[in-house]
Amino acid sequence: MEPTISSGSFDPLYDSEEACARELFRMKWPNGYFCPVCRYRDATIIATRRLPLFECRRCRHQTSLTAGTVMEKSKTPLRKWFMAMQLLARGANARQLSDVLRVTYKTAWLIGHKIRHAILLAESELSLTGGVKVLESRFGPTSFASMFDRNAKCHPLIAAAAVSEDGERLLRVKWHQVAPIHLLSGMITKEGFQQFIKDNVSPNAKISLARGLYQAVRHPLSRFCRTAVRWMNKTYLGLGPKHLQAYLDEYAYRQHFSSGDNLDVQDLLQRCASRPVITYPQLVRQGHLPHPHLVSKAV
């Protein structure tokens, strides 16, 4: 799943700042502009800034095109944001984003995590339905040398997937870090699985639960986890627990669209246009906002 990042591979619909601004307007206000304060549907456009500013004709509230999106208050051009979304949808890392977008590594890292935060928020809103497989997994080093390293750290995970009727195809995947309160001697407790299922699986789903690392090693979901961990280690060269959840969500999100040659970049653009920004201080201080079952970790 190596990302294709040649400069000629971007959608020509977004080949200018003006085209990106028009597309962002369409995604932000699909039924036309409305004031976020009084809901009035008419505005004066102030075009003296880099991006247009909209002033409500009724209450005079001013709102920018990027307000309420992951791009809010960013000085990076919209075209580079749109390019970053297409790159991230293909699995690019921060170094690749930096090289292609011609921005600093820090800027590329921040752009990537803001986009991942939009994915995390959107994925947390969806529950798994139908037939659902739930099992235990781990994230840790996968090199040959790590097999003999007693100090190698592994992070317990719970993975779940809505599966096809024959159980061989994964329709949608969720996998989460496990809060320390739900671990006992490194093993995931029964309460940990119950909390995960409550937060991520529909009450009407038909659940098949396999506790223990080696209870379902041949299941497609177990193979998915092993492949993902190897790919993430190779691509990101080691991930710590602080931001791990963001990468887990990103991988699962991309796999959801992997049945065809083209990933659904439009879906990612829509998520980024309708989810609030996370700031650099928030990321540095606490990582991405936790999923519900991880809240107890900070309490």
N, C-alpha and C positions, 0 to 999 in steps of 0.2 A: 504494500500500500504506500509506495513512495510518492510524494507529492509532485505534481507537474507544475513547475513554477517559471516557465519561460515567459519572457516579457510580452510575447505575442499571444498568450493564451487567455487574456482577460476579455470579458464581455464587452464588445464594441459599443453597447448601449450606454456604458459608463466611461466613455473616452474623454470626457471633459468635466470640469467642475460644475458647469451649468446643467449638464445632463444628470449628474449625481444629485444636484439640488432638486431638480424636477422629480426624480424618482423618490427621494426622501420625503418630499412634500406629499406625493401620492400615497406613500406608505403611512406617514404620520396622520394624514387627514384624507382617508380614502373617499369620504363623502363631501369633501371640501372643508375649508378652514372653519374652525369654531373656537371661540375664546375659552381657554381653560378655566377662567374665573366665572364669567357670566353666561357662557355658552352661546353668545351672539355670533352670527355667522358672516359678519362683514368686517373687514379690517383695512387699514391703510398700510401700504407696504413701504417701509423705509429701506432704501436700497443703497445707502451711503456706506454700509459696512461690508465686510468680506462676504457674509451671508445675509440674506434679507431678514429684516426684523418686522414682525407683524404687530400693529397697534390696533386694538379693538376699537371700533367706531362708537361703541356704547360706553364702556367703562374705562377706556384708554389704557388697559393693561397691555404691556408689551411682552411678546414671547418670541424667542428665536426659533429657527428651523430645527436646531439640534436639542432644544430643551426637552427633557423627559426621555432622551435617547442615550445610548452608550457613548455618543459623541459629544455630549453636552460640555461646553466650555473648552473643548479641544482646539488647539491652534493648528493641528494637522489638517491639510486639505481633505475634503470629502472624498476625492478620487482615491487618495491613498487608503482611506478607511475602507472604501468599497473593494479595493484591490486586496486589502488585508483579509476581508471576510472571504473572498474567493480563495485566497491562499490557505487560510485556516481550514476551510471546508475540505481542502485536499490534504491536510495533515502537515502543514509547514510549521517549523519551530521558530523561536524568536530570532535566531541567527539568520535564517532564510528570509524572514520578514524584513529584517534590518537591511540585508543585501539588496533585495528586490525593490523595497520602498525607498531606499536611500535615506534612512533615518537612523538615529543612534540605537544601540542595542536596548538602552533603557526605554526609549519611546516605543520600540517594537514590542518589548516585553509587556509594557503597560497596555498597549492597544490589544495585544493578544488576550490578556487577562480580562480586559473590559468586555471583549466579545464573548469569552468563555463564561463570564458572569451572567450575561444575557441568556446563554444556553442553560446554565444552571437554574436560573429563575423559571425559565419556560418549562424545563423538564420536570421541575418539582411540582408543577401544576397538573401533571398528567399521571393518572393511575393505570397500572397494568390490569387488563381485563381478560376474560376468557380463561383458557388453560394457562396456568402460570407455574413455572419451575423456579424454586428458590434453593440456593445452595451456598456453601461457604467457600471463600477463596482467599487468596493472599496477594499482596503486592510487595515485591522485593527484588533483589538483584537476580539476574538470570545467566550470568556468565559462568563458564566452567569453573573458574577459580572460586566463585562464591559458594559453590557446593561444599567446599572444605573450610569455609570461613564461619567459625562458630559465633562470631560477633556480627554477622550480617543481619540487618534488621528487616523484618517483614511486617507489613501492616495488614491486620485482619480486615477482610471485606465481606460483605454480603452481596451476592449477585442474584438477580431475578430477571426472568424474561417471559413475556407473553409468547407462547409457541403455537405453531400450526397444529391442526388436528392430529397429524401423524407424529407430532413431537420432534420432528427433524429440522424445522425451520424456525429461527428466532425472528419474531415480528417486531418486538421492541424490547430493549434491554435497559435495566437500571442496575448500577452497582455502587455501593456506598462504603465509605469508611465506617468503622464501628467505634462508638464512644467508649472510653475507658470504663465507664460505669457498667457497660454490658460485656466486660471481659472478665474471665476468671482463670488465672494461670495461663493467660494467652489464648484461651478458648472462648468462643462466643457463647454467651448464655442463652437459655431458652427465652428469657425476657428480651434479649437483644433481637432475636428473630421475630418475636411477637411485635416489637415496636417498629421494626422495619416493615413488616407486612401491613401493619396498621397505617403507616405513613405513605406507602407506595403501591399497595395492591387494592383493587376494588373489593368491597365486601362480598360481591357476588361471584368473584373469580373462583375457579376450581384449582386449588393449590396443591402442588406436590413438593414437599420439603425434604431436602437431604442435608442433615447435619453431619459435620465432619468433613475434612479435606478430601478424603478418598472414597466418599460414598457415591459419587456420580461422575467419575473421571472420564467416562466415555460419552457423557451427554454433550450435545452441541454447545450448551452454555458454558460448560467447563472448558471445552476446547477454545471457545471465544475468549474466555478469561486468560488462558495461557498464552494465546496468540497476542492478545492485547498487551499483556505485561511485557512480553519480549519486544514488541514493536515500540512501546513507550520508553523502555530502557534504551533501546538503540537510537531513538529519535531525540529524546530529551536528556540522555546521559545522566540519569539519576534524578529522582523526584523525592522531595521531603514531604512529610505529612501536612505541612501548612497549606500547600496549594494542590495537593494530590487530588482532592475531590473535583476540582475544576477540570483537570485532565481526564479523569474518569468519565465525567459527563460529556466532554467534548468527543472522546473516542466513541462512546455509545451513541451519541447523536449522529456522527458521521456514518457509523455502521447502519443506522436506520435507513439511510439513503443509498447503501452500497449495492443494491440489487441491479442498478444500471450503471452505465459508463459516466453519466453526469450526475453530480451531487446537486441537491436542491438548494442552490445558493440563494434563490429568491426567498426561501423559507428562513434562512439565516439572516438575510437583510431585514425581513419583517420582524424577526425577534429583536434585532438590535435597534430597530426604529421604535419599538414599543416597550422597551424595558429601561429602567432608570440606570444611570451611571454608577459605578463604584469608583471611589477616588483612590489615588496612590497611597495616602496615609492609611486608609482602611485596609488596603491590600497588604501593606507592610506590617501593620499592627496585628491583624487578625486573620489574614488570608480572606478567602471568599466567605460570604455569609453562609452559615452552616445550614444543612438540611434539618428539618424538624427533629429527626431522631438524634442529631448531634448537639442540640441545644444544651442538653444536660451536661455536656463537656465543659461548658463555660460557666455553669451555675455554681 
